[in-house]
């Protein structure tokens, strides 16, 4: 599908407005500049040549930033393939923890602290319910993915949690959860515990921001823990993760128009059964909303806990798979994408492509092809 507009087009068109507005901090400006320059001469480039047939190919470097709409496909596929190998032959459940909008200002100014507390509290709640003999009585785990946006790119922090439908007892035995209807644990009870623990953690971490009025307002707000129906088999987890793990605030295909100082984009209105609508914002407001979702430096937005954590999953997976019948083990028929091979020549199909020239951010000269041919003749 041919894209009419991209996020980089928006930034290039309105960049002077962005730099002069004073609405963005230095970290946001750095990320936005990388997205603006991604796969252009401003990022530098390199020339590959085929030593067999002489085919020349110039490639512009990518920014590889996790907020860039152009740079997520390869990273997403690599991550999904790694998770497929770790997939357990058990039912999985989907739980979403959402923060009330009262905390939006705190998220903007203390995002790293608030989002860390969100991860810690969500796992604390699920771990407690898992240890409770009434519901499971075993050690469970989760994969948690942070999203901070809604469909209109407004601030809407929430945590998507993928939880196996069971856990390991202290004796190393797999125990299937006593599901509460179609959900793993009762959502109303989880909501109350989530609310109390999150507020308590905020009071301990940001005491100067948590006065009596703020605490009272937070207790009045509904704290939503949303439990979706369990996945139809472990392989559906992979399909879900493929859509959500490396998702960003807005993808390029949703941007419809960027003219006359405004940006129009499509969104789903879930209040009206997900009908597709279009919204138009001033360009600076659109970019400001996008920048709200730039995460703090080195912040980890996909985390693994319990029996799915990096330090435990290898041992736990072996224990669980040994106890479950072979018939339950998932067998993926998902066609694996052919990895891009930069050494393969698109003309003669031989692995004879070699990088022979590199250009800095000033971009390649007009006679780059002549230069490349001279280098190719000299070297090969």
C-alpha positions in Angstrom: 0.0 0.0 0.0 1.4 3.4 -1.0 1.5 5.8 1.9 0.5 9.3 1.1 2.0 10.8 4.3 4.4 9.8 7.0 5.3 11.1 10.4 8.6 12.2 9.0 6.7 14.4 6.4 4.8 16.1 9.2 8.0 16.8 11.1 9.9 18.0 8.1 7.1 20.4 7.1 6.6 21.9 10.5 10.1 21.5 12.1 10.7 25.3 12.5 7.4 25.5 14.4 8.5 22.7 16.6 11.9 24.1 17.5 10.6 27.6 18.2 7.5 26.6 20.2 9.3 25.8 23.5 6.8 22.9 24.1 9.4 20.1 23.8 12.3 19.1 26.0 15.7 18.2 24.6 15.1 14.4 24.8 11.8 14.8 22.8 13.5 17.0 20.2 16.3 14.5 19.8 13.9 11.7 19.1 11.7 13.8 16.8 14.8 14.9 14.8 15.8 11.2 14.4 12.3 10.3 13.1 12.4 13.3 10.8 15.7 12.2 9.2 15.2 8.5 9.2 16.2 6.9 5.9 17.2 10.2 4.3 20.6 11.6 3.3 20.6 13.4 6.6 21.2 10.1 8.4 24.1 9.2 6.1 24.2 6.4 3.5 26.2 3.6 2.0 26.7 2.1 -1.4 26.7 -1.7 -1.9 28.1 -3.2 -5.1 27.8 -6.7 -6.5 31.3 -8.2 -7.2 29.7 -10.6 -9.7 27.5 -8.4 -12.0 28.4 -4.9 -10.9 24.9 -4.0 -9.7 25.0 -0.8 -7.5 22.6 -0.1 -4.6 22.5 3.0 -2.4 20.8 2.7 1.0 20.0 5.5 3.4 20.6 4.7 7.1 17.6 4.3 9.5 17.3 5.8 12.9 16.4 2.5 14.6 14.4 4.4 17.2 11.6 2.5 18.9 9.3 5.5 18.4 9.8 5.6 14.7 7.0 4.2 12.4 9.5 3.0 9.8 11.8 1.0 12.1 9.5 -1.4 13.9 8.9 -4.3 11.4 12.2 -6.2 11.7 12.5 -5.7 15.5 9.0 -6.9 16.0 9.4 -10.1 13.9 12.7 -11.0 15.7 11.0 -10.5 19.1 8.0 -12.6 18.1 10.1 -15.5 16.9 12.0 -15.5 20.2 8.7 -15.7 22.1 7.4 -18.5 19.9 10.3 -20.7 21.1 9.3 -19.9 24.7 5.6 -20.5 24.3 4.0 -22.8 26.9 1.3 -25.3 26.0 -1.2 -23.8 28.4 -4.1 -21.4 28.2 -3.3 -17.7 28.3 -5.3 -14.8 29.6 -5.3 -11.1 28.8 -5.5 -8.5 31.6 -5.3 -4.7 31.2 -4.5 -2.3 34.0 -5.5 1.3 33.3 -4.5 4.5 35.2 -7.2 7.1 35.8 -6.8 10.5 34.0 -6.2 12.2 37.3 -2.7 11.0 37.0 -2.0 12.3 33.5 -0.1 15.4 34.7 2.0 13.3 37.0 2.7 10.9 34.0 3.9 13.8 31.9 6.3 15.2 34.5 7.3 12.0 36.3 6.7 9.4 33.6 9.6 7.1 34.5 8.5 6.8 38.2 4.8 6.4 37.5 5.2 3.9 34.8 7.6 1.8 36.9 5.1 1.8 39.7 2.4 0.7 37.2 4.5 -2.4 36.2 5.4 -3.2 39.8 1.8 -2.8 41.1 0.3 -4.9 38.3 2.7 -7.7 38.9 2.1 -7.4 42.7 -1.6 -7.8 42.2 -1.4 -10.8 39.8 1.3 -12.5 42.0 -0.9 -12.1 45.1 -4.0 -13.5 43.5 -1.8 -16.3 42.0 -0.4 -17.3 45.4 -3.9 -17.2 47.0 -5.1 -20.8 47.4 -8.6 -19.7 46.6 -7.7 -18.8 43.0 -4.5 -20.7 42.1 -2.0 -21.3 44.9 1.0 -21.4 42.7 3.7 -19.2 41.2 2.5 -17.6 37.9 4.0 -15.1 35.5 3.2 -12.4 33.0 4.5 -10.5 29.9 3.6 -6.8 30.3 3.5 -4.2 27.5 3.1 -0.5 28.3 0.9 1.6 26.0 0.5 5.3 26.9 -1.9 6.4 24.1 -5.5 6.2 23.1 -6.9 6.3 19.5 -6.7 10.1 19.3 -3.1 10.1 20.5 -4.2 11.5 23.9 -2.5 10.3 27.1 -4.1 7.0 28.2 -1.5 4.9 30.1 -2.4 1.3 30.4 -0.6 -2.0 30.7 -1.4 -5.1 28.6 -0.6 -8.3 30.5 -0.4 -11.8 29.1 -0.8 -14.3 31.9 -0.6 -18.1 31.7 -3.7 -19.9 33.1 -1.8 -21.6 35.9 1.5 -21.8 37.7 4.1 -23.9 39.4 3.7 -25.1 43.0 6.6 -25.0 45.4 7.1 -28.7 44.6 7.5 -27.8 40.9 4.2 -29.2 39.8 2.0 -27.5 37.2 -1.4 -26.4 38.6 -4.2 -25.1 36.4 -6.0 -22.0 37.6 -9.6 -22.2 38.9 -10.8 -19.6 36.4 -13.5 -17.1 37.6 -16.0 -17.6 34.8 -14.1 -16.7 31.6 -11.5 -14.7 33.4 -8.4 -15.8 35.3 -9.1 -13.8 38.5 -12.1 -11.6 39.6 -11.6 -8.2 38.1 -13.5 -6.2 40.7 -11.3 -7.6 43.5 -8.2 -6.9 41.4 -9.3 -3.3 40.8 -9.6 -2.6 44.5 -6.2 -4.1 45.3 -4.6 -2.3 42.3 -6.0 1.1 43.4 -4.9 0.7 47.0 -1.4 -0.5 46.2 -0.8 2.0 43.5 -1.8 5.0 45.6 0.3 3.7 48.5 3.3 3.3 46.2 2.9 6.9 44.9 2.6 8.2 48.5 5.9 6.5 49.3 7.7 7.5 46.1 6.3 11.0 45.4 5.1 12.2 48.8 5.3 15.9 47.9 2.8 15.3 45.0 0.3 13.2 47.0 -1.5 15.6 49.3 -4.8 14.7 50.9 -6.8 16.2 48.1 -5.0 14.2 45.4 -5.4 11.0 47.4 -9.1 11.6 48.0 -9.7 12.3 44.3 -7.8 9.2 43.2 -9.9 7.0 45.5 -13.1 8.5 44.0 -12.0 7.6 40.4 -12.8 4.2 38.9 -9.6 2.1 38.6 -10.2 -0.2 35.7 -8.8 -3.7 35.5 -10.2 -5.1 32.3 -10.0 -8.8 31.6 -10.5 -10.0 28.1 -11.6 -13.4 27.1 -8.8 -16.0 27.1 -6.9 -16.6 23.9 -8.0 -19.4 21.6 -4.9 -21.4 22.2 -1.3 -20.4 22.8 -0.6 -19.5 19.1 -3.2 -16.7 19.3 -0.9 -15.1 21.9 1.7 -14.7 19.2 -0.7 -13.0 16.8 -1.7 -10.6 19.6 1.9 -9.9 20.6 2.7 -9.3 16.9 0.2 -6.4 16.8 1.0 -4.9 20.2 4.6 -5.3 21.2 6.3 -2.8 19.0 3.3 -0.6 18.3 3.7 3.2 18.5 1.4 6.1 19.1 0.3 6.4 15.5 1.3 4.5 12.4 1.9 6.2 9.1 -1.1 4.7 7.3 -3.4 6.6 9.6 -2.1 10.1 8.6 -4.5 11.4 5.9 -3.6 15.0 5.3 -0.8 17.4 6.5 -1.6 20.7 4.6 -2.5 24.2 5.8 -1.0 24.0 9.2 -3.1 21.0 10.2 -2.9 17.2 10.4 -5.8 14.9 9.7 -5.7 11.3 10.8 -8.1 8.3 11.2 -9.0 6.7 14.5 -11.4 4.1 15.8 -14.2 5.3 18.0 -14.7 2.4 20.5 -17.7 4.2 22.0 -19.5 3.5 18.7 -18.5 -0.1 18.1 -15.1 0.8 16.6 -16.3 2.9 13.7 -13.6 4.6 11.7 -13.6 8.4 12.1 -11.2 11.2 11.2 -9.8 13.9 13.4 -8.0 17.2 12.4 -5.6 18.9 14.8 -3.3 21.9 14.5 0.1 20.5 13.4 1.9 21.6 16.5 -0.8 20.0 18.7 -0.6 16.8 16.7 3.2 16.7 17.2 2.9 17.6 20.9 0.5 14.7 21.4 2.9 12.3 19.6 5.8 13.6 21.7 3.9 12.8 24.9 4.4 9.1 24.2 8.2 9.3 23.8 9.4 7.2 26.7 12.2 8.2 29.1 15.7 7.2 28.0 16.5 3.5 28.5 13.0 2.8 29.8 11.9 -0.8 29.3 8.4 -1.0 28.0 8.1 -4.8 27.6 8.8 -6.8 30.8 8.7 -10.4 31.9 7.8 -11.6 35.4 7.6 -14.8 37.5 7.8 -18.0 35.5 8.1 -16.0 32.3 11.0 -13.8 33.6 14.4 -14.1 31.8 16.1 -15.7 34.8 13.3 -18.4 35.4 11.6 -19.2 32.1 14.2 -21.7 30.7 14.0 -23.9 33.8 10.2 -23.4 34.3 9.4 -24.1 30.7 11.2 -27.5 30.8 9.3 -28.4 34.0 5.9 -27.5 32.6 6.4 -29.1 29.2 7.5 -32.4 30.8 4.2 -32.5 32.8 1.8 -31.7 29.9 0.8 -34.1 27.2 2.4 -33.8 23.7 -1.0 -33.1 22.2 -1.2 -29.8 24.0 2.1 -28.5 22.7 1.5 -25.8 20.1 2.6 -26.4 16.6 2.9 -23.2 14.6 2.0 -23.2 10.9 2.6 -19.5 10.7 4.8 -19.0 7.6 8.1 -17.6 8.7 9.1 -14.4 6.7 12.2 -14.8 4.7 14.9 -12.7 6.4 16.4 -9.9 4.4 19.9 -10.9 3.2 21.9 -7.7 2.5 24.6 -9.8 0.8 22.3 -11.2 -1.9 22.4 -9.3 -5.2 18.8 -8.5 -6.5 20.0 -9.1 -10.0 22.1 -12.2 -10.1 20.8 -13.6 -6.8 24.3 -14.4 -5.5 25.7 -13.5 -2.1 28.2 -11.1 -3.7 27.0 -7.6 -2.5 29.8 -5.7 -0.7 29.7 -2.3 1.0 32.2 -0.1 -0.8 31.4 3.5 0.0 30.0 5.3 3.0 28.8 8.9 3.1 28.2 11.1 6.1 25.2 13.2 6.9 25.9 15.6 4.1 24.6 13.0 1.8 26.1 11.3 -1.3 27.5 13.5 -4.1 25.7 13.6 -7.5 28.4 11.5 -9.1 28.2 8.7 -6.5 27.6 6.1 -9.2 30.9 7.0 -11.0 32.8 6.9 -7.7 31.3 3.5 -6.8 32.3 2.1 -10.2 35.9 3.3 -9.8 36.1 1.8 -6.3 34.6 -1.5 -7.6 37.1 -1.7 -10.4 40.0 -0.9 -8.1 39.0 -3.3 -5.3 37.7 -6.3 -7.3 
